[in-house]
Structure formats: C-alpha cells, structure tokens
Amino acid sequence: MSPSFSFQTRHALSLMIVTAAGLFGLTTSNSICAEDRVLQKSDQQSWFKGNMHTHSLWSDGDDYPEMIADWYQQHDYNFLVFTDHNILHSDKRWIDVEKNKGGFVAFNKLVKRFGKENVPVRNKDGRQQTKLQTFDETFVQFAKPGSYILIQGEEISDRFQNKPIHMCATNTSELLPPMHGDSVYDVMQNNINAAISRRERSGEKTIVHLNHPNFGYGVTAEQLMKVQGENFFEIFNGHPSVNDAGDATHASTERMWDIINSFRLAELQLPLMYGLATDDGHEYHKTKRGKGAQPGRGWVMVLANKLDPDALVDSLEAGQFYSSSGVTLAKIESTNSTLTVQIEPTEGAIYTIDFIGTNKGFDTKSEPMSKDEVKAKELTRKYSPAVGKTLKSVNGTTATYEFTGNELYVRAVVTSSLKHANPSVNGQVQKAWVQPVMPSRE
C-alpha cells in the first residue's frame, strides 16, 4: 500500500499553499536550493549558541528564571528562549516558597546566588511567598549587547484526544493560545495559521517549531509533512522521556526527518523541514547524570550578523545554522555542485561524517507498522531504504559530497566517538546535524 497522496488530497493541499501564500506571504522555495554559501565566522557574521526550549517555575520547571538565565550565561550560551507552557513571563506572580516544584532547594540557591536583599519575600496566610521575575526584569539583569540575550517565547501546549501536540514560539510578546482541531494535523495547522496571522499583523518575527514528535508518540511523519508554514521541528530533545530514538514500531526523529523532506519535495511542493536540537529543560537541581530534563544537552548554532531576535530568526529561516549535542563545526560550505563540512575538532575525538539524502524517483511505497488498522494510523509508516539513505560516509574532520544532480536533498550528520557529557539516554554520543540543502535545479 502506498502513502502517495490522492489527486483530491494533492489538489486540496495545492489550494492551501496558494491561499497561505496569498494571505501570509509564504513561499514554497525558501532557500531550499544549494547555492554558493559559506557558513563560517567572519568579520560580518558570528556563530551564536542558543537553546530554544526552556521551562521555569512559571510552568513546570523547577527553578527561577534568573537562575536559569544565569546558568546558560555561565555556560557560554549567547541566547536563551523561555518557553513555558501556555504562559508568558509578564504578569505579577507570587508563589509559595516551599510548595512549588523547586521547593526550598531552589529558593535557597536563589538567595545564595543573588543575596537575600534581592529576593522579594512576603507572608500570606501564614505561608512564605516569593515573586517570580518577569521576562523584562530577567532581561535587564542579564542581557549583554553582542554577547548574551534572552528571548521571550512560549510552548503552545495543545493536544488531540490522547496525543500531546506541543509547539514552541520563539520571539513573541503576545500569548498564542492553543487553537485545537479535529485531528493531529488540524491542531498543528491551526496553531501555525494563528501564529503566522499574528506575525503578519504585528510585524514581530515569530517562528514556531514542533516539539518532540515522539513524546507520547503524538505526531507521525505523515501528519507533520503536510503542515503549511511549519519549517522546523526537534530532531533532538534533551528530555529523557521524548523517545527521539523511537522503538521497534515507531520511527526515530531522524528517520521522520528524511521521510518528511522526501515527500515535501517530491509530492507536496513544500519547503524543506529544518531540524533543531533543544534542551527542553525542566530539572536544574539533579546531581546524578542522566536524571531528569537537564540543561546543556542540545542547542543550535546560528550564523548571524548580530545578536538580536530578528537577526537570529532571519538566519534560522534561511537555514544558516546547525544543531548540536556536543560537536562544533568550523565551516559548512554549499555550492551548486558540493556540500562540504569542516569540524572544529576536540582532542581525542574520532569523527564520522555521513551525507544522507533521497534521490528523485525514489520508491514511494510503504507498509503500515501494525496489522491493527486503528493502531497503524497512529504510527509512521515503513518506507524503502531509498528514503534517507547514506550517500557517502567519511572518517575525518573534513568531508565533501559531490552532487550527482539526482538528489532531492542532502544533509549531513557528524558523529563523535566521545560520549555526551550529560546524556539523556544511555550510550549517547556527541553529534552535529547539518541542515538539508537541494542541488541546484538547472
């Protein structure tokens, strides 16, 4: 049985693309073709390290926003996006010092770090309370021009039936409430449409990405590939419960990435989907490795001409970034004929650079992952090995792939022999993910 879309479905999707393009100024070709471009630090551009998925005591994190901002600054990040569930850090909020996720452990660390005189406290109904900092207060305290900034965001936490559907909005000063829908796809599309509409109205450069599709195995590749205006999702999430690797019946997020891009380009005429690495930090007080959703596990490296939200969004949307869980890249160069990756090596590490892609005319047939028809609809289907196959593998710190002209897209993944410093799952090694490019269509 083939997943190829019916004429009616393709026609409906084409109409949606035209409608979206007319209403929201979308394009179906945003920088998807390879061009002569070098992603490398220069006098005009710098690499900026950032985390785009962060939780605090404003929702279900266990630490105060100023403590979290301080942690990322002390660990050489350049930007941090606060993305608490369905809330912005904007109103006046007092919380019980003891009866919150961080409790006295978090409060005592806060007082020790910033001083008792700088931590507001009050007694109400016999309970000790402290005030959470707003985003603006935290920004003023930590922002350093050209070095470190904070960005207001939100995790739009929605669902369809028992399927969690979470999407992070980066760079928004206005709350984006969950829009709901009649299917998993519908929920994603409705939330994206609302975000795009607000961006067009406000002029604020907000981008939205799908979080952890394998959390609760809520989203399949087939559902995500059809969404208009959603060009980012998490291929690596540092939370230990999001199932990035999948299992015997569920595709990994990397496998989903290749399925999504193969069909978006070959059948749906949609832009490439880019892959993000994030922390999804919730726990900041664990001392034992591998426990909890801790900070510092996954990040993006964005090449931009300056450190501000709009410039970062522009670079992300142009694919001028890579994602990492420990590997640092010195240069990514794409031309009409080649894709080159150069690593900034760590002493003692051995690197493998794999170029992965799908060729034109690939076998689009697939099989359900379960004989149970109801269950099968909730699983990403099984596709040919021709989808997302390894085109070339090189051991070393530099590698080049020469396009044959037959590829729909090519991406690269760099794997280090070094273990992750604080893994979310056993055996995790350091990696970097280079965003996919398309050979020029002449």
C-alpha positions as CSV (number, residue, x, y, z in Angstrom):
1,M,0.0,0.0,0.0
2,S,1.4,3.4,-1.0
3,P,1.3,6.6,1.1
4,S,1.2,8.6,-2.1
5,F,-1.5,11.3,-1.8
6,S,-4.7,11.1,-3.8
7,F,-5.5,13.6,-6.5
8,Q,-8.1,15.2,-4.3
9,T,-5.6,15.5,-1.4
10,R,-2.9,17.0,-3.6
11,H,-5.4,19.4,-5.1
12,A,-6.6,20.5,-1.7
13,L,-3.0,20.9,-0.5
14,S,-2.2,23.0,-3.6
15,L,-5.1,25.3,-2.9
16,M,-4.0,25.6,0.7
17,I,-0.5,26.5,-0.4
18,V,-1.8,29.2,-2.7
19,T,-4.2,30.5,-0.1
20,A,-1.5,30.6,2.6
21,A,0.9,32.3,0.2
22,G,-1.6,35.0,-0.6
23,L,-2.7,35.6,3.0
24,F,0.6,35.3,4.8
25,G,3.3,35.9,2.2
26,L,4.6,32.4,2.4
27,T,6.9,30.9,-0.2
28,T,7.5,27.3,-1.2
29,S,11.1,27.8,-2.1
30,N,12.7,29.5,1.0
31,S,16.4,28.9,0.4
32,I,16.0,25.2,-0.4
33,C,18.3,25.1,-3.3
34,A,22.1,24.8,-2.8
35,E,23.9,28.0,-3.6
36,D,27.5,29.3,-3.2
37,R,27.3,29.9,0.5
38,V,29.8,29.6,3.3
39,L,28.6,29.3,6.9
40,Q,31.7,30.4,8.8
41,K,32.7,33.0,11.3
42,S,33.9,36.3,9.6
43,D,34.2,40.0,10.2
44,Q,30.5,40.3,9.3
45,Q,28.9,37.2,10.9
46,S,29.4,35.2,14.1
47,W,28.2,31.9,15.4
48,F,25.6,32.3,18.3
49,K,24.8,29.4,20.5
50,G,21.3,29.1,21.9
51,N,18.6,27.0,23.4
52,M,15.1,27.4,22.1
53,H,13.1,25.2,24.6
54,T,13.3,26.1,28.3
55,H,11.0,25.8,31.3
56,S,11.0,27.5,34.6
57,L,8.7,27.9,37.7
58,W,6.4,29.9,35.5
59,S,5.1,26.5,34.4
60,D,6.6,23.0,35.2
61,G,10.3,23.8,35.6
62,D,11.9,23.6,39.0
63,D,14.0,26.8,39.0
64,Y,13.6,30.5,38.9
65,P,14.0,32.3,35.6
66,E,17.0,34.3,36.8
67,M,18.8,31.2,38.0
68,I,18.2,29.5,34.6
69,A,19.3,32.6,32.7
70,D,22.5,32.7,34.8
71,W,23.2,29.0,34.2
72,Y,23.1,29.5,30.4
73,Q,25.2,32.6,30.5
74,Q,27.8,30.9,32.7
75,H,28.0,28.1,30.2
76,D,28.8,30.3,27.2
77,Y,25.4,30.5,25.5
78,N,24.6,33.6,23.5
79,F,20.8,33.4,23.7
80,L,18.1,31.6,25.6
81,V,14.4,31.4,24.8
82,F,12.0,30.9,27.7
83,T,9.1,28.7,26.5
84,D,6.9,27.9,29.5
85,H,3.6,26.2,28.8
86,N,0.8,28.5,27.6
87,I,2.1,31.5,29.5
88,L,4.5,34.5,29.1
89,H,6.6,35.9,32.0
90,S,4.6,39.1,32.0
91,D,2.2,39.4,35.0
92,K,2.8,39.7,38.7
93,R,3.0,36.2,40.2
94,W,3.8,35.2,43.7
95,I,4.5,31.5,44.6
96,D,4.8,29.5,47.8
97,V,8.5,29.1,48.6
98,E,8.0,25.5,49.7
99,K,5.1,24.3,47.7
100,N,6.5,24.5,44.2
101,K,8.5,22.1,42.1
102,G,11.8,23.6,43.2
103,G,10.9,24.0,46.9
104,F,13.4,25.1,49.4
105,V,16.3,23.7,47.4
106,A,15.7,26.1,44.6
107,F,14.8,29.0,46.9
108,N,18.0,28.6,49.0
109,K,20.1,28.5,45.9
110,L,18.4,31.7,44.6
111,V,19.1,33.6,47.9
112,K,22.7,32.4,48.0
113,R,23.3,33.4,44.4
114,F,21.7,36.9,44.4
115,G,21.5,37.8,48.0
116,K,18.6,37.9,50.5
117,E,18.1,41.6,49.9
118,N,17.4,41.0,46.1
119,V,14.8,38.3,46.6
120,P,11.3,39.6,47.4
121,V,9.5,37.7,50.1
122,R,6.2,38.2,51.8
123,N,4.0,36.2,54.2
124,K,0.4,35.4,53.2
125,D,-2.0,33.3,55.2
126,G,0.9,32.0,57.3
127,R,2.9,30.9,54.2
128,Q,6.2,32.4,52.9
129,Q,5.9,33.5,49.2
130,T,8.4,34.9,46.7
131,K,7.7,36.8,43.5
132,L,8.7,35.4,40.1
133,Q,10.7,37.7,37.9
134,T,9.0,38.9,34.7
135,F,10.8,38.4,31.4
136,D,11.7,42.1,31.3
137,E,13.2,42.0,34.8
138,T,15.3,39.0,33.9
139,F,16.4,40.5,30.6
140,V,17.6,43.7,32.2
141,Q,19.5,41.7,34.8
142,F,21.4,39.5,32.3
143,A,21.4,40.9,28.8
144,K,24.8,42.0,27.4
145,P,24.8,43.5,23.9
146,G,26.5,41.3,21.4
147,S,27.2,38.7,24.0
148,Y,24.0,37.3,25.6
149,I,20.3,38.0,25.2
150,L,17.1,36.4,26.4
151,I,14.1,35.9,24.0
152,Q,10.5,35.7,25.1
153,G,8.8,32.6,23.9
154,E,6.0,30.1,24.7
155,E,5.3,26.4,24.4
156,I,1.9,26.3,22.9
157,S,0.7,23.1,24.6
158,D,-2.2,21.5,22.8
159,R,-3.5,18.0,22.1
160,F,-5.9,15.9,20.1
161,Q,-7.6,13.2,22.1
162,N,-4.7,11.5,24.0
163,K,-2.0,12.9,21.7
164,P,0.2,15.7,23.1
165,I,1.0,18.3,20.4
166,H,3.4,21.0,21.6
167,M,4.9,23.8,19.6
168,C,7.4,26.4,20.7
169,A,7.0,30.0,19.6
170,T,10.2,32.0,19.6
171,N,10.2,35.8,19.8
172,T,6.6,36.7,20.8
173,S,5.4,39.4,23.1
174,E,1.8,38.2,22.8
175,L,0.4,35.0,24.2
176,L,-0.6,32.4,21.5
177,P,-3.4,30.3,23.0
178,P,-3.9,26.7,21.8
179,M,-6.2,26.6,18.8
180,H,-7.2,22.9,19.0
181,G,-8.6,21.0,16.0
182,D,-10.3,17.9,14.7
183,S,-7.2,15.8,14.1
184,V,-3.5,15.9,14.9
185,Y,-2.7,17.6,11.6
186,D,-5.6,20.0,12.2
187,V,-4.2,21.1,15.6
188,M,-0.8,21.7,14.2
189,Q,-2.1,23.7,11.2
190,N,-4.5,25.8,13.2
191,N,-1.7,26.8,15.6
192,I,0.7,27.6,12.8
193,N,-2.0,29.6,11.0
194,A,-2.7,31.6,14.1
195,A,1.0,32.3,14.7
196,I,1.5,33.4,11.1
197,S,-1.5,35.6,11.1
198,R,-0.3,37.3,14.3
199,R,3.2,37.8,12.8
200,E,1.7,39.4,9.7
201,R,-0.5,41.7,11.9
202,S,2.2,42.7,14.4
203,G,5.3,42.6,12.3
204,E,7.1,40.7,15.1
205,K,9.3,38.0,13.6
206,T,7.9,35.0,15.5
207,I,8.8,31.4,14.4
208,V,7.1,28.3,15.6
209,H,8.6,24.8,15.7
210,L,7.1,21.4,16.5
211,N,8.5,19.9,19.7
212,H,9.4,16.3,20.4
213,P,7.1,14.5,17.9
214,N,7.8,11.2,19.7
215,F,6.7,12.5,23.1
216,G,3.7,10.2,23.8
217,Y,4.2,9.3,20.1
218,G,1.8,12.1,19.4
219,V,2.8,13.1,15.8
220,T,3.7,10.9,12.8
221,A,5.8,11.9,9.8
222,E,2.8,11.8,7.5
223,Q,0.9,14.3,9.7
224,L,3.8,16.7,10.1
225,M,4.9,16.7,6.4
226,K,1.7,18.3,5.3
227,V,1.7,21.3,7.6
228,Q,1.9,24.7,5.8
229,G,4.3,27.3,7.3
230,E,5.9,24.9,9.7
231,N,9.5,24.5,8.6
232,F,11.2,23.5,11.9
233,F,10.9,20.5,14.3
234,E,13.0,19.0,17.0
235,I,15.2,16.1,15.9
236,F,17.0,16.1,19.2
237,N,15.4,16.9,22.5
238,G,17.3,16.5,25.8
239,H,14.3,15.3,27.8
240,P,14.8,11.6,28.6
241,S,11.1,10.8,28.0
242,V,10.6,12.1,24.5
243,N,11.8,8.9,22.6
244,D,14.0,10.5,20.0
245,A,15.3,7.1,19.0
246,G,11.9,5.6,18.6
247,D,11.5,1.9,19.0
248,A,10.5,-1.3,17.1
249,T,7.3,0.2,15.8
250,H,8.0,4.0,16.0
251,A,10.3,5.8,13.7
252,S,13.2,7.8,15.2
253,T,13.0,11.6,14.8
254,E,15.9,11.5,12.3
255,R,14.0,8.8,10.2
256,M,11.0,11.0,10.3
257,W,13.1,14.0,9.1
258,D,14.0,12.1,5.9
259,I,10.5,10.8,5.3
260,I,9.1,14.3,5.8
261,N,11.6,16.1,3.4
262,S,11.4,13.4,0.8
263,F,7.6,13.8,0.4
264,R,7.5,17.5,0.9
265,L,9.9,17.9,-2.0
266,A,8.7,15.1,-4.3
267,E,4.9,15.3,-3.9
268,L,3.8,18.3,-1.8
269,Q,5.9,21.1,-3.3
270,L,6.7,22.4,0.2
271,P,9.9,23.8,1.6
272,L,12.5,21.8,3.4
273,M,11.9,21.0,7.0
274,Y,14.8,22.0,9.3
275,G,15.9,20.1,12.4
276,L,16.5,21.7,15.8
277,A,18.3,20.4,18.9
278,T,17.0,21.7,22.2
279,D,17.2,21.1,25.9
280,D,13.5,21.2,27.0
281,G,15.0,21.8,30.4
282,H,12.8,21.2,33.5
283,E,15.1,19.9,36.2
284,Y,18.0,22.1,37.3
285,H,18.9,20.5,40.7
286,K,19.7,16.9,39.9
287,T,23.2,15.8,40.7
288,K,23.1,12.3,39.1
289,R,23.8,12.1,35.4
290,G,21.0,11.1,33.2
291,K,18.3,12.0,35.6
292,G,15.6,14.5,34.6
293,A,15.4,17.0,31.8
294,Q,18.6,18.9,32.5
295,P,20.1,21.9,30.7
296,G,23.1,21.8,28.3
297,R,22.2,18.7,26.2
298,G,21.2,20.1,22.8
299,W,21.5,23.5,21.1
300,V,21.5,25.4,17.8
301,M,24.5,27.3,16.4
302,V,23.2,30.2,14.4
303,L,25.3,32.3,12.0
304,A,24.0,35.9,12.1
305,N,25.3,39.4,11.6
306,K,24.2,40.5,15.0
307,L,22.8,39.1,18.2
308,D,19.1,40.2,18.3
309,P,15.9,38.2,17.9
310,D,15.1,39.4,14.4
311,A,18.5,38.6,13.0
312,L,18.5,35.2,14.6
313,V,15.1,34.4,13.1
314,D,16.2,35.6,9.7
315,S,19.2,33.2,9.9
316,L,17.2,30.3,11.1
317,E,14.6,30.7,8.3
318,A,17.4,30.9,5.8
319,G,18.9,27.6,7.1
320,Q,22.1,29.4,8.3
321,F,22.5,27.2,11.4
322,Y,23.3,23.7,12.5
323,S,22.2,21.7,15.5
324,S,24.5,20.0,18.0
325,S,24.7,17.8,21.1
326,G,28.4,18.4,21.5
327,V,30.2,18.6,18.1
328,T,31.4,22.0,16.9
329,L,31.6,22.8,13.2
330,A,34.1,25.4,11.8
331,K,32.5,25.7,8.3
332,I,29.6,24.5,6.2
333,E,30.0,25.3,2.5
334,S,27.4,24.6,-0.2
335,T,27.8,25.2,-3.9
336,N,25.8,24.2,-6.9
337,S,27.8,21.0,-7.0
338,T,29.1,20.2,-3.5
339,L,28.3,20.2,0.2
340,T,31.4,20.4,2.5
341,V,31.5,20.0,6.3
342,Q,34.6,21.0,8.3
343,I,34.7,20.1,12.1
344,E,36.4,22.1,14.8
345,P,37.9,19.0,16.4
346,T,38.2,18.1,20.1
347,E,41.3,16.4,21.2
348,G,40.9,12.6,21.4
349,A,37.7,12.5,19.3
350,I,37.3,10.4,16.1
351,Y,34.6,11.7,13.7
352,T,32.4,10.2,11.1
353,I,30.6,12.5,8.6
354,D,27.6,10.9,6.9
355,F,25.9,12.5,4.0
356,I,22.3,11.5,3.9
357,G,19.6,12.1,1.2
358,T,16.9,10.8,-1.0
359,N,17.1,10.6,-4.8
360,K,14.5,11.7,-7.3
361,G,12.1,9.0,-8.4
362,F,12.5,7.1,-5.1
363,D,10.1,4.2,-4.3
364,T,7.2,5.9,-2.6
365,K,5.5,2.7,-1.5
366,S,5.3,2.0,2.2
367,E,3.8,-0.5,4.6
368,P,1.8,0.0,7.9
369,M,3.8,-0.6,11.1
370,S,0.9,-2.6,12.6
371,K,-1.7,-5.1,11.3
372,D,-4.2,-3.3,13.5
373,E,-5.7,-0.7,11.2
374,V,-6.6,1.7,14.1
375,K,-3.1,1.5,15.6
376,A,-1.5,1.7,12.2
377,K,-2.9,5.2,11.7
378,E,-1.1,6.4,14.7
379,L,2.3,5.1,13.5
380,T,4.7,6.5,11.0
381,R,4.7,4.0,8.1
382,K,7.7,1.8,7.0
383,Y,9.4,3.1,3.9
384,S,12.0,1.9,1.4
385,P,15.7,2.2,2.5
386,A,15.9,4.6,-0.5
387,V,14.3,7.2,1.7
388,G,17.1,8.9,3.6
389,K,19.9,6.6,2.6
390,T,23.6,7.2,3.4
391,L,25.1,8.6,0.2
392,K,28.7,8.9,1.5
393,S,30.5,8.3,4.7
394,V,33.9,9.8,5.6
395,N,36.1,9.3,8.7
396,G,37.9,12.6,9.5
397,T,37.4,16.2,10.3
398,T,36.5,17.4,6.8
399,A,34.4,15.9,4.1
400,T,32.8,16.9,0.8
401,Y,29.9,15.4,-1.1
402,E,29.6,16.0,-4.8
403,F,26.0,16.2,-6.1
404,T,25.1,14.0,-8.9
405,G,22.0,16.1,-9.8
406,N,19.7,13.2,-8.9
407,E,19.2,14.1,-5.2
408,L,16.1,15.7,-3.9
409,Y,18.1,16.9,-0.9
410,V,21.3,16.2,1.0
411,R,22.0,16.7,4.7
412,A,25.0,15.7,6.9
413,V,25.3,14.3,10.4
414,V,28.6,14.3,12.3
415,T,29.1,11.6,15.0
416,S,31.9,11.9,17.5
417,S,33.5,9.0,19.3
418,L,33.2,11.0,22.6
419,K,30.3,10.3,24.9
420,H,27.8,13.1,25.7
421,A,28.9,14.9,28.9
422,N,25.4,14.6,30.4
423,P,23.4,12.1,28.3
424,S,19.6,11.9,28.4
425,V,19.8,8.2,27.4
426,N,22.4,5.5,27.9
427,G,25.2,5.4,25.4
428,Q,24.5,8.8,23.9
429,V,27.4,10.3,21.9
430,Q,28.1,13.8,20.7
431,K,26.7,14.8,17.3
432,A,26.0,17.7,15.0
433,W,23.2,17.9,12.4
434,V,23.8,20.0,9.2
435,Q,20.6,21.3,7.6
436,P,19.5,19.8,4.3
437,V,20.1,21.5,1.0
438,M,18.9,20.8,-2.5
439,P,21.2,20.6,-5.5
440,S,20.5,23.5,-7.9
441,R,17.8,22.7,-10.4
442,E,19.1,24.0,-13.7
